[in-house]
């Protein structure tokens, strides 16, 4: 397939390459007698050719509905969707290509395998079902099936009844069936959720390796952050129908832009901002938090103020028995409340004023309950983000007794 750009064929005027997906201003509303709910609120993104792009978010955030609109299984109230420069849906012009004519491969949460067919017959089904688009001879169909089965390492199982396969093999069969038409886009809607934990971990590697071998542009939907981080080139975190943040996995983890993103993609410490911040350098703010003044980086696009948060990951806190050298910023005295030895590390809950911070340290450091320690929150690891994380249970945050006045920074 030629890699020359298709100039402006998606209606935007920008160059488009084969395999590129463009979604602009997608809105979707569901109505019942009781209420009308807008489940997707003006979502826009682009997936570059060959990318593994993941929509990550909690149940009900709109990620599967977004995928279904792209697949043509749902119509957006407003939308412009194009793949390889071919417009598939545009509410301004009335264009809408049916799902059967979109040339996509799709794997559902339930694999929808035909129980009365062999493995090879299941894979060949899309080619037979749409002969108008796939005008292939019997020999060509057989070659396509063999190629797809080889891609997912099921080439020795073509004659087996599909229901006699294991769970992991059935998942690979569903992938082969999605790939046999050589689609422009592969859509995966939580395809690993029905597997047990050990097999799920194994299939993550298998799935990513298959995608790299084929180079097919892939849109993956999941609520599992481990799946997203281990496989994706780009992650888009969805929250209540909007894209909260989009970027490479490392950026999403280390530089979250909101408290929701910070708490959804991993454990973290959240400290509330209690006063408007002061500029303290290029890209650095001085903020007053519930444990005292902190120098922090800024990730939010809007101004930070009371009600927003400072985020720092547990592995980034530095804990010592002796005070650090003079002049170090963000150093506080604290007390170990509960150490938990986990073999590969030791988890510590450290009480600083009215807050509990959680940290992970090397297991050879012997800290006991009640030990007084010094805790440094490195400036380059403290990130000011918009919002608080009310209602999200994956974050680490605790309050001891009645709220106390902010404690004095031990470094001062």
N, C-alpha and C positions, 0 to 999 in steps of 0.2 A: 504494500500500500504506500502511495506517495506521501511524503511528509510535507509537501508544499502547502502553505496556508491557503484556506478558502476565504478570500477577502470579503468580510462583512456579510456572509450569507446567513448569520444568525439574527440579522436586523440591527446589530449594534454599531456596525461600521468598523469593528475591530477585527484583526486577522483571526481566523479560526483554523485549527488543525484537526485532522482525522482523529476521532476518539475524544475530543474535548466536549464536556458537558457544561452548558450554561443554564443557570436557573436565575431568573430575575423577578423580583416583586411577587413572590408566590404567597397567595392568601387563600386559606381554606376555612370555611365555616360549616358546622353541622348544626342543624336545627331539629328540635322536637317540639311537641306541644307545650312543654314546660319552659324551655329556654333555647336560646341560640348561643352557641359557643364558637368563638374563633380559635381554632386549634393551631393554625399557622398564620403568623402575623408579619407579612412583608419580608419573607426570607429570600436572600440572594446569595449565590456563591457560584464559583467556577471550579470544575475539576479538570486538571490538565491531562493530556494523553498519557496513559500508562500509570497514572497515580492510583494509589490505594487510599481512598478518602473515606473517613469514618464520621458518621453522625452519632454522637455519644450524648446520652442524657437519660434521665429517669423515666419511668413509665408515665405515659400521658403527656410527654413534652412536645409531641408532634413529629418525632423523627420517622416513624413508620408511615405516617400519613404523607410526609414529604416524599418518601420513596415511592409510595403508591401513586402519587400525582406524576412523578417522573416516569413511572412505568406505564401510565395511561389507565390505571385501574380506578383512579379518581380524577375528577375535573376540578381544577382550582377555580375559585371565584374570580381571582385575578392571577395571571401567570404568563410568563414567557419562558418556554423550555426549548432548548435546541441541542442537538448532538451532531458533531462533525459538520456544523453549519446548516443542518437540516432542521427547520422549525417544526416541532412536534405539537406545540400548544401555544397559542397566543390569543388571549381574550380580546385584545384590541382589534384583531383582524378576523376573529372567529375560527382560526385554524385549530384543528384537533385531529391528530393521527391516532387511530385505535391502537390499543395495546398489542394486538396481533400483528400490526404492521410496523412496529417500532424497532424490530431487529435487536432486542435486548435479551440477555440471558438473566434468569431470575431464580433464586433459591429461597424458598419460604422457610419459616420456622418449623413447620411440619413438611417433610420432604416431598409429600404428594406423589409417592412412587406407586406405579400401577402394580398391584399384587399378582395379577394373572399373567404378567409378562416377564420375560427373561431380562437380564441386565442389558443385553444388547438391544432388545426391543424397546426398553424404556428410553435408552439413549437415542434411538432412531426416531422415536415418536414425533418430536418437533419437526423433523424433516418431512415425514409423511403427512403430518397434519396440515402443513402449509405448503403444499406442492406448488401453488401459484408463485410463491416467492423463492422456493428452493427446487428448481427444476433439475433434479439430479437423477442419474441412472441408478439402477440397483447396485452396480459396482461402486459408484461414487458414494452412495449412502453407506455402504459397508466400509469403505476407506475412511469416511468421516467418523464413523462409530469407533473403528479401531484406533484412530488418532486420539479421539476424546477419552477413550478408556485408558490408553497409554499415558495420557497426561496426568490422570488421577491414580495411576498404578492399579487399575482393575482389568488390565488386558487379558488376564488369565481366567476371568469370571464371566465372560460374555454369555455363555450358555446357561448360567445358573439362574434359577428363579429369584427374583429380586428380594423377596421376603426372607430368603435364606441367608442374606448378608447380615453382618454385624452392624451395630449402630454407626460406627465410624465408616464402614464400607458403604452403607446407605447414604450417608452424607456426601461421600465422594461420588457416588452414582448420581445424586442430584446435581452436583457440580458438573459432571461430564455431560449430562443432558442439557444444562444451561450453556455449555461451551460448544456443543456440537454444531451450532449454526454459525459459529465464528462471529459472535456479536460485537457491536461497537462498544457496548457497555454491559457490565455484569453487576446486577443488583442482588445484594445479600441481606435478607431481613432476619437477623438473629439466628443464623443457621446452626450455631453450636449449642444453643440453649437446652436442647433435649439430650445432650450427651452428659455422661458422668464427668466428674471433675478431672480425673486423670486423662481420659480420652479427649476431653475438651482442650487441655493443655497441649496434647500431642497434635491435635488437628489444627490448632492455631499455626504451628510451624508448617504443616502440610499445605494449608490453604495459602499462606503467604508465599511459599516456595512455588506453588502452582501459578499464582498470579505473576510472579517474577518471570517464570518460564514463558508464559503466554504473552505478557505485556499488555493484557486487556485492562482498560480503564475500569476501576472497580469502586462502587459505592456500597459501603458496609454500614449496617445499622446495628447498634448494640447499646445495652445499658452497662456492660461490663468494662470497667476501665482497663483491666489487664489485657483483654482482647484488643482494645483500641491502641494502647501503648505498644504492644508487642508487634503489631502488624502494620500500622498506618504510616503513610508519608505525611498526611495532613489529618488533623482532628478538628471537627467543628462541634463545640459543646452547645446543646440546645437546652433552653429553659423556658417553659411555658409558652412555646410557640415561636420563640425568637432565637437567633444565633447569638449566644452570649459571648463567645470568643472562638476564633479560628486560627490555627497555626500548627507548627511542627510539634510533635509530642513533648519535646524538651521545653519548648516555650510555654505550652499549656501548663506544664507541671511547675516550672521554676518562675514563670512570670504571669500568673493568673491576673486577669483584669478586674474580676469581681469576686466578692466573698463566696458567691455560689460556686463559681468555677473552682476556686481554691479548695473548697470542702468536698465537692463532688469527685474530683480526680485524685483524692488521697487524703490521708490524715494530715492535719495541720493545726498549728496554734493560731488562734484569732485573738487580737487585742483591740478593744474598742477605742476609737479616737474620741477624745472628750473636749478638745478645743480646736479652733481653726489653726492650721499649721503655719509655720514660718519658713521661708526659703532659706536654705543653709548651704547652698552650692549648686552647681550645675546638675539638675535632675535629682537633687537631694532635698528633702524636707525635714524640718524638726517638728515632730508632732507630740502632743501630750496624750498619753494613753493611760489605761487603768493601772499600769505598773510604774508609770513615770515617763519622762521625756525620752524619745527615741529619734535617732537619725535614720531615715528610710528612703528607699527608692519609690518611684511612683509608676504604677502600671495603668491606672484608670485614665480614661480620656477626659473625664470631667473633674472639676475641682474637688479635692478631698476636704471633708469637714466632719463635725460631730455626727455620729451615727454610721460613719464608715469604719473600716477596719485596717489593721496591720497584720500581715500574714508572714509566718516563718515556719518552715517545715521542721519536724522533730529532729531530723538528722543534722540540721544546720546549727543547732545550739551547741555552744562550747562550754563545758562544765569543768571547773578546777576547784581544788581545795584552797589554793592560795590566790590572792588577788592578782589579776593580770598587770602588766606594766602600766605605769601612769600614762594617761593620755588616750587610753582605749575608750572608744565610745560604746554606749549600749551595754554597760556592765552593771549587774545587779547582784545583791546578796540574796540568797534564798536558802531554803531548807528542804532536804529530800523527804518527801512524804511517803512514797512507796516505790521501792526498787523491785523490778521483776527480771530475773535472769532467764534469758531465752536461748542461751547457747551461742548463737551467732552475734548477739548483742545484749545489752542490758537496757531495759526501759526504765526511765526514772520519771516520776511525777514530782515536780519541784514547785514548792509554794513560794510565790513572790507576792507579798501583800495579800490582796484578796483573790489572786488568780492562781490557777494551777497550770503550769506549762509542762508539756510532755516532751521528752527527748530520748534519743537512742544513742548510746555510747558504746565504745569497745568493751567487750565482756571482761577484759582483764582489769578494768577499773573497778575497784571494790568500794561501792557506796552503800551505806546502810541507812535505814529509816532514821530520821532525826539529824543526820549530818548537815552541818552548815557548809554551803558551797557558794562559789561565784559563777554566775551564768552570764556569758557574753552572747548577744544577739548580733552577729556580724552585719554591718551596715549594708553590704552588697547583697545580703540574703533577706533583709526585711523589705517587704513590698507593701505599700499602701494601696488598697483596692477599694472600689466603691461598694457600699452596702454592707449589711450584716448578714449572718447566715441563719437567721431564725427559721426553724422548721427543717433544717438539714441535719441529719444525725451522724454524718461521717466525720465531723470535725472534732478536734480535741479542745475542749474549753471547759473550765470549771470555776466556780466561785465558792470561797470558803467563808461561811458566816455572813455577817453584814458587810456590805460594801465599805471599803476603807478608803481614805484619802490616798492619792498616788504616792508611792514611796520614793524616797530620794535615790537617785542613781548612785550606785556604790563607787563609780569612778569619779564622782565629783567631790 
